[in-house]
Amino acid sequence: MATTFRTLLAIDPKKSFRAYAQTCVSLLKKFSNQGLITQGNVLHAHLIKTGFSSQRYIAIKLLILYLNCRKFAEIDQIVKEFDGSDLVVSNCMISAYVQWGNLVQARLLFDEMPERNEVSWSALISGLMKYGRVEESMWYFERNPFQNVVSWTAAISGFVRNGLNFEALKLFFRLLESGVRPNDVTFTSVVRACGELGDFGLGMSILGLVVKAGFEHYLSVSNSLITLSLRMGEIDLARRVFDRMEKRDVVSWTAILDAYVETGDLREARRIFDEMPERNEISWSAMIARYSQSGYAEEALKLFSKMVQEGFKPNISCFACTLSALASLRALSAGINIHGHVTKIGIDKDVFIGSSLIDLYCKCGKPDDGRLVFDLILEKNVVCWNSMVGGYSINGRLEETEELFELIPEKNDVSWGTIIAGYLENEQCEKVLEVFNTLLVSGQTPNKSTFSSVLCACASIASLDKGMNVHGKIIKLGIQYDIFVGTALTDMYAKCGDIGSSKQVFERMPEKNEISWTVMIQGLAESGFAVESLILFEEMERTSEVAPNELMLLSVLFACSHCGLVDKGLWYFNSMEKVYGIKPKGKHYTCVVDLLSRSGRLYEAEEFIRTIPFQPEANAWAALLSGCKKYKDEKIAERTAKKLWQLAENNSAGYVLLSNIYASAGRWIDVSNIRKLMREKGLKKSGGCSWVEVRNQVHSFYSEDGSHSQSNEIYGTLQLLRSEMLVL
């Protein structure tokens, strides 16, 4: 800038008038665009000294500078010098009044103007539209003697800006009938209107007009066509428009990025993001949000850090997604830092930021801190209420969960789903079913997630009748073919022992994912259909693109174990890393121990445990000990029992198994010693649990349990039955 000033001073206006004038205009434009009022004042003083400030075009540039910087004293002085008769000055003033929101003054000046041109009319029409005064704007439009493409476009764009897309299209057809040729801004607005209305057929017709008029390569038109294509779900068409663009801006790149982000194609989205020559806060936020929502919390945080390093200011959405990623990682310390920053910039009380902070603190085991954030949110919406209810429930604070749930002003399906999921997580399945019934009575329609939680509760207590009842409601709503609901139904029937219904639901699912296949394979294996489970697994590998996961392979090993296919089970285990790229976990090793132990290969099982690259599970030694009992191998049993006691000192299972092995061998002294040792350690064999469903209520019973409300009547009836059996 200083260089340009020196250049101006070096020019003699008497000898090089044109160069001097052009330099002055250039400087005034720069000062005006950048709001450099101090430099503008200096130049103005210089122009007064040289006498150039009185030149009309220089004076108008000075006026624009002062209008942009809202220097009202200087504005009044320049306007007075024109004596209020200059058309350009009046137009500048109308535009400024509109920009400042002073529509009364804009209209007053317009009405007092002795003459007006198309700029005057268009400025007022677009200004009134900008502030939602549509009827007033159209009153002036209909009386405009200069109905050229600029005024038509101002009115059409105004309709679109105010959400009146149908009216915008009607006006566009009037424009075509009038013989006025649309420009690129007109087409941009009309294409946007088609997208907002979802009228994709008309959108394609407009596309034909765009091509015919030769505007398909205009940047704003191409951007609007990309947006229209994406609203139609035509990603390929959007990509073709994008690829044919001669010039692209950040809006173009961000629009096509959003397309792949929304479809979940993170690989292609990231490739586009990395290729973008220019990024804005929206493109950064889109990638961070998708990574966070897709479970890639660490990648989301890396991008957030890079965004800040490159000087971009995260918006509220970006902060909220980043906090969600930190909550997923239980990264409390980093979350507190972000909390401090959002407090510093004054957005900590925003409802979306607040909801994410509540989620962070609650997932990190700090529900009281979450409640402090919740109480500070000024305008609470149902999202933050749900976040706090969920936060209490995941921390086991069910009393506070219930109290807060009752206080929610307007509960939605997520509110109900949140409290139901909380009860399920805390293994209160009866409460799940109770709240679900209350939900139905309230008239609210459960969402798919809630149905899945309720079916899971039915499966946990093996309540087939309740599960079938829920299935009926699902059919009534027409969501039985949804992949998540169908998977939950498959699991419920399998766990309730109705494997036939489970298979029927599974086979009718039009789409299956890895969870669906896992549930069915696991259900067959655990229900005694081990061979059928393996056949289904092989069918999945042969006919679908689903890759086996850890849980699925665990079910396969379980099936091999229960149908005696030792070699096949060992082959699958050895193939986990080599073929499937899955590193075996403790449960996989335990399953192989069980596989070998059940088939009597006890020595191999013992040696296999010793080769486990980490501390074996107690269940691995328990499986071997169980095999020792079956095949009466006392030596390996004694060694195994000692290992099991070391790992699970307070678990009675190992002691009971060894006691049973000694009893089978007639070693009663050893049996007595084991029982004595159990008494000394205060160990007792855990009782089995039985339950029965009567009149839609599940009753649970344990050995020697007196907690049931009707235990006296139950034991009295039991004693009566015993007496009658003795008589018989």
N, C-alpha and C positions, 0 to 999 in steps of 0.2 A: 504494500500500500504506500509506504514511504517512497519507494522507487517511482510509483505512478505520480505522486505529488511532485517529486523533483522533475519528472518529465514534463508535467504541466507548467511548472515555473520556468522551464527552459524554453517553452514555446512563446514566441512573440505573436500575440493575437492579431496585430496589425498586418504582419507578413504571412502568417499561416492560420487564418481565421477558422478554416474547416477543421484542421487537425486539433486546434485548441478547443473548439466546440465539442468535437467527438470525445476528446479526453475528459472534458467536464461531464458530459452525459454519462460516460462509462463509470466515472467515479461516483456520481450521484446514484446510479443504479446499484453499485456494490454497497454503498453506505445504507441505502434503503433496504436492500434484501437482508443485510446482516445486522441491521439495527444500530449502526455506528453513528449515533447522534452527535458525539463530540467532534469527530472528524467532519461530519456534515456541517456543523456550525462554523468550523474553521474554513471550509471550502466556501460556504455562503458569504462569509466576511470577505474572502478574497474576491469573489465574484462581484460583490457590491463595490469593492475598491476599483475593479477593472471596468465596472459598468455593465457587466454581462448578466447580472441578476435580473435585469428588466427584460431580457430576451424571453419571449413567450414560452418556447419549448424548455428553456432552462428553468423558468419560474414554475412550470408545471412539474418538472422533475423534483424541484425543491419542495413543492406542495406534497407530492407523493411521499417523499422522505419524511416530512413532518407528520403526515397522516399515519404512516406506518409506526412512527415512534410516539404518536399521540401528544404532540407538542402544540397545544391548542392556541397559545398566544401567537406563535409563528404562523399557524394555519390561518387565524383570523386576519393577520397582517397581509398575507399573500392574497387571500380572497378579496379583501378590501381594495387591493391594488388593481384587481381585475374588474372591480365595480359590479360584481355579480352577474355579468353578462356573458361570460365565456362558457360555451356548451361543454367543452372538455373538463373545465374546472368543476362545473355542476355535476357531471357524471362521476368524477373522482370523489366528490363529496357524498353523492348517493351511495356509491360502493363502500365508502368508509363508514357511513352511518349504518349500513346493513351489517358490515363486519363487526361493528361495536354493539349491534343488537338494538339500535335506536331507530326502530321502524317508523315511529311517528314522525321524526324529523326527516327521514328519507322520503316519506310520502308527501310531507308538507313542501319540501324543496322541489320534488317532482311536479306537484300540482301547480307550483308558482312559476315554473320554467316557461319563458316565452316561446321557446322552441325545444323540441326533443328529437333525438335520432334513435336508431335501433339499439344503440348501446344503453341509452337512458331506459327504454322500455324493458330490455332484457335484464338489466341490473335490478330493477324493481321487482320484476316477475320472479327471478331466481331468488332474490332476497326474501320475499314473502314466503316462497316455498320452503326455504331453508329453515324458517321458524314455524313451520306448520300452518301457516295462514293460507290454506289452499284456495278457499273460495275467493278471498281478496285477490290472490295472485291471478286466478282465472278470470276475474272481472276485468283486470287490466289486460290480460292476454287477449280476450275477445275484442277489446277496443283498440288493440295495437295496430296502427296503420302499417308498421314495418314487420309483417309476419314472415320473417326470413327463417333460415334454418337455425339461427342462434336462439331466437325467441321460442320457436317450436321445441327445440332441444331443452331449453331452460324449463319449460312447462312439463315435458315428458320426464326429464330427470327428477324434477320436483315431485311428481306423482310417485315415482319409484322410491325416492328417499323417504316419503311419508307412508310407504307400504301400500299405496293404491295402485297396484300393478295392473289390474284389469283396466282401470281408467287410463293408465299410461299406454297400454296397447291400443285402446280405442282412439286415443289422440294420435298415435303413430299412424293408424290407418287413415285418419283425416289428413295427416301430413302428406301421405302418399297420394291421396285423391286430389289434394291441392296442387300437386305438381312440383312441390318443393323437394329437392334432393337431400336425403339424410346425409349426415357426416359421421365420422368415426365415433364421436361422443354420443350421437343419437343411437347408433347401433349398439354401443356398449350398454346403454341404459335399457334398450328394448330386450336384448338378450338376457340381461339380468332379471327383467320382469318375467320372462318366460320361465327362467329357472326358479324364481320365487313361487310362481303359480304351479309349477310342475307340469306345464304344458310343453312337453318335449317335442310333440309333433309340430307345433307352431314354431318352436325353437329351431327345428331342422329347416323349416320353410324360411325363417329369417336368415339362417346360415346361407341358403341359396341366394338371397338378396345381397348379403354381405359380399359373397364371391362375385356376383354379377356387378356390384358397384365398385369392386376392386379394393375393398377395405380389409380383406382377410389377413393381410400382413401388418396391419396397424397394431401396435402394442396393446392398447387398452381393449380393442375388439378381441384380439386373440386371448387375452386374459379372461375376458367374460365368457368366451366360447369354451375355454378349459373348465371354468366353474360350472357352466351349463352341462357339459359332458359328464362331469363328476357327479352332479346331482342326478343325472340319468343313470348313473352306475356304469357308464361307458368309459372305463379307464383307458382302454386301448385307443378310443377316439380322442380322449384328452391328450394322451401321449403323442398321437399323430399331429395334433394341432401344435403341441409344444415343440416337437422335433422340427416342424416346418417353419417355425418362427425365425425370422431373420435377426431379430433383436429381442432379448429377454431382459426383464428386470427382476427385482427381488420378489415381486408379487407373482410373476410367472413361476419362478422356481419354488416358491412356498406353496403355491396351489398344487403343483404336481407332486411335491413332497407330501402334502397333506393326503393326497389320494392313496399313496402307498402306506402312509402311517395308519389311515383309517382301515385299510384292508388287512393290516397286521403284517404286511410284507416288510419286516424290519430290515432285511438285508438290502433290498432295492432302495428303501427309504434312506438308509445310511449311505448308500453309494451316491444317491442324488445329493444328499446333504453335503457330503465331502466334495462334490464337484461344483457346488454353488459358488460362483465368483463373488457373490455378496450375500450376506445373511442379515436378517433382522431379528428382533426379539421374538416374533411369532414363529419363525422357522426353528430357532433354538428351543423355544418352549414346546413346540410340537414333538420334536425328537425326545426331549427330556421326559415329557408326559408319557409318550408311548413306551419308552424303556421302563419307566416306573410302573406303569399299568400292566406290562407284560412280564413282570417279575425280574427284570434285569436292573435291579436297584443300583448295583455298583457302577454299571455303565452310565446310568442316569446321573449319578453323582460326578463321574469323570467329566461328562459333558457340561454339567453345571459349573464345575470348577474352571473348565476351559472357557466357557462363555464369559464368566466374570473377568478372567485374565485378559480376554480380548477387548474388554472395555464396554461390554453390553450390560444394560441395567435390566435385571430380571423383573418381569411383571408379576402380578399377584398369582396368576395361574402357575407360573414357573416356580415361584416360592412354594406354593401348595404341593406341587408334584415332587419337588425336592424333599420337602418334609415327609411326604409319604414314603419316599425311597429310604430315608433315614429311619423311619418307623419300621420298615420291613427288615432292616439290618440291626434294629435295636441299638442304633448309634446315638445314644442319649447326649454325649458330650458335644458332638457336632450339631445335633439338633438344638441344644441350648445356645450355641453360637449363632445359629440362624435366627432363633427366637430373639436374641439380643439385637440383631441387625434389623429385623422387621419392626421391632419396637422403636428403634432409633429413627427409622424413616416414617413411622406413624401408621403402619398398616397392620399392626398386631391385633387390632380389634375387628378386622375384616372377617366376615363369617367363614369364608373359605380357608383363609390362613388359620383362623381359630380352630376349625374342624380338624385340619391337618395336625396342628399342635396337640390337640386333645388326643388324637390317634397316636401320635409319637409318645407322649408321656404315659399313656395307658399301656401301650405295648412294651414300654420299658419298665413296667411295674410301678409307675408313679401316678396312680389315679387321682390322688389328692392334688397334685400339680395340674393335672388335666382339668380338674374341677375348678381350680382358680382361673384358668384360661376361659373355661366355659362361662363362668360368672361375669367375666369382664366383657364378653361379646355383647354389644349394645343391641343389635337387631338379630336375634337368634332365628334361624330357619330350621326346618325339620332335619336337615343334614347334620347340624351341630348337636341337636338333641339326640339323634340316632348315634352319633359318634360317642357321646358321653355315656349313653345307655350301654352300648357295646363295650366301652372302656371299663365300666364297672363289672360287667359280666365276665370278661376275659381274666379279670383279677379275682374272680370268685366272690365279689361283693354283691351277692344276689339281693339282699335286703334293700340296698341303695339302688340297685338296678330296678327293682319293682317300684320303689317310691318315685324315681325319676320318670320311669315309663308312664306312670299314671298322670304326671304333670305335663306331658307333651300336649301342646294346644291342639294340634291337628296331626294325628297319627296317619302315616301312609303305610303301604305294604312293606316298605323297608323297616319301619319302626317295629312292626309285628315280627318280621323275619329276624330282626336283630335280637329281640328278647328270647325268641324261640331258639335261635342258635346258641345264645348264652346258656340257657337251661340244658341244651344238648351237650355243650362243652363241659358242663359241670355234672354230667351224667344224671340229670334229673328228668328222666324220660316221661314219667307220669305228668310232670309239670308241663312238659312240651305239649303233650296231648290236651291237657286242660286249657292252656293258653290258645292252642289252635282252635278248639271249640269256641272259645270266647271270640276269637277273630272271625269265625264264620257267622256268629250271631250278630257281630257288629255291622255286617253287610259289606265289609272290605273283602276284596278278592285277593287270596294269597298269590304271591309270585312263585316262579319256578324254584327259586332258591329255598323258599319256605317249605314248599312241598317236599323238596329233597331232604331237608332237616327233619320233617315229621316222619317221612318214610324211614330215615335212619334210626329215629327213636323207636318206631314200630319193630324194626329189625333187632335193635338192642335188647328189647324185652320179648322178642319172638311172638309178637301179637299179630297173628295172621289176620284175624277178623278186622282189627283196626286198620291194618295195612290195605286190606281189600276195600274197606270203606273209603279210604283216602284215594285209592285207585279209581273208584267210581266217580269221585268229584273231579279227578284229573281228566277222565274221559268226557265228563259233562262240559268241561272248559275247552276240550279239544287240544290239549297239550301233551297227550300221551306219547306222541312221536318225537317230542323234543329230546335231544340227545342226553341232556342232563337228567331230566325227569325219567326217561326210559332207563337210564343207568341205575338211578336210585330204586326204581321198581324192580329191576332185575336183582339187585342186591338184597332188597327186602324179602322177596319171595324165596331166594336161595337161603338166607339166614333163618327164615321161618320154616324151612324144611320142605317147601312146595317147589321142588326143583323143576317140575313140569311147567308150572306157570312162569317160573323164572326164564326157562328156555323159550317159552312162547313170546314173552315180552321182548326178549333179546332178538329173536329171529324177525320180529315185526319192525324193529327199528330201521328206518330207511338209511340212517347214517350212524356209524359206530366209530368211536375214537379209542385210544389206548386204554382209557379208564373202563369203557364198556366191555372191551375184550377181557381186561384183567378181572373185572367183577365176575363175569360168567365163567372164566377158566378157574378162578379161585372158588367160586360157588360150587362147581362140579367136583373139584378136588376135595373140598371140605365136607361135602355131602355124601361121600363114598363112591362117587362116579369118577374114579381116578383115571381109568383108561379113556373115558369119554372126554375128560379134561385135556388129556394129551392130544387126542384126535383134534379137538377144537383149536388147540395151540398150533398144531401143524397146519390146519386149515387157514388160520389167520396169517401165518407166514407165507402160505401159498397164494392166497387170494386177495390180501389187502396190503396197503402200503404202510400199515402201522408197524412200528419197530418195537420189539419186546422191551419192557422196562424192568426195574429191580423187583417190584412186587409180583409181576407176571412170572418171572423166572423162579421166584420163591414158590409160587403156586405149582409150577411145573415140577420142581424138586420135591415138593410135598406129595404131589400125585405119584411120582416115581417111587417115593418111599412107601406109600400106602398100597401100592399094587406090586411091590417086589421087583421093580425094574431097576436093579442096582446099577448095571453097566450103563443103561440109558441115562440114569440120573447123574452118574459120574461124567458122562460125555457132555451133558448140558452144563454141569458145573465148570468143567474144564474149558468149555466154549464161551463162557461169559465174557472174558476179556478178549480172547482171540477173535471170536466171531461177532459178538454183540457189542463189544466195547464198553462193558459194564464191569466195574470192579466189585467183586463179591464183598458183602457186608457180613457182620457177625451172624445174622439170621440165616444167611445162605450156608455158612460153614456149619451151623447148628443143624440145619436140615440134612446136610450130607452125613453128619455123625448119626443122626436118627436113621437115615437110609441104610448105613452100614450096620448099625446096632440091631435094627429090626430083622435084618437078614442073617444075623448070627456072626457077622464078621467083626467081632468085638475087638480083637487085637488091632485090626486095620483102623477101626474107629478111634481107638486110644492113640495110635500113632498119628492119625490124621489131626487129632486135636493138638498134638504137640507141634505140628507144622503150621498151625494158624499164626499169621504174622503179627497178631496183636492179642491182647488178653481175651481168651475165649469167654463166651457167655456162660453163666451158671447153667442155663438150659442145655448147653452142649453136654456138660458132665451129667446132667439129669437124664438126658436121652440115653447116654451110654449106660448109666446105672439102671435104667429101665430095661435095657437090653440084657444086662447081666442078670436081672431078676427072671426074665423070660427064659434065658438059656442056662440059668443056675451056675454062673461063673463067679464064685466067691472071691477069688484072688483079685481079679480086675475090679470087682465091686468094691472091695475094701480100699483099693488105691483111689478109685474114682470118688468114693464117698468122702475121703479126706480132702480131696481137691474141692469138692462141692461145698463142704463145710467151711473151707477157707474163703470161698467166694461169696457164699450166702449163709453167713453164720447164724442169722436170725430166721432162716427159712426152714420149716420142718420137713419139707418134701424129701430131702436127701436122707434124713434120719429114718423117716417112715419107710422109704424104699429099701434101705439096707436092713432094717428090722424085718421087713417082709421076706427078703432074701434069706436071712438067717432062719426065719420061721420055716420057710420051704425046705431048708436043709436040716431042720430039726435041732438047730443050735440055740436052744431056749435060753441058755445062760447069756449068750451074746444078745439075744432079743431083750432080755431083762436089763442088761447093761445099757443098751441103746435107749430104752424107755426111761431108765434112771437118769441118763445124761440129758435127755429132753426135758425132764422135770427140773433138773438143776439149772438149765438154761432158760426155764420158763417158756418152753416151746410147746405148742399144742397143734395137733393136726387141724387145719382149717376145715370147717364144715361145708358140705355141699349146699347149694341153694336150689330150691324148687319154687315154681310159681304156677299159679292157675288164674285164668281170666274168667270172672263171673260178672255178668251184667255190665260189661264194658269197663270193669275195674280189675286191675292186676293185683293179686295178693302174693307176696313173697314170703318164703319160709326157710329158716335155717334149723339145723339140729339143736334141740334144747333151747329154742328161741321163744321168749315170752313177750316179745315186743308188739305182736299183732293185737289189735284192739279187741278181737274175739278169741284170744288165746285160751281162756278158761273153757269156753264152749268147745273149742277145737280139741283140747286135750281130754275133755270129758267124753266127747264122742269117740275119740281114739281108744280110751279106756273101755268104753262100752263094747266097741268092736273086738277088742282083745278078749274081753270076758266071753263074748259069744263064740269067738273062735276056739277058746279053751273048752267050752261046753261041747262044741261040735267035734 
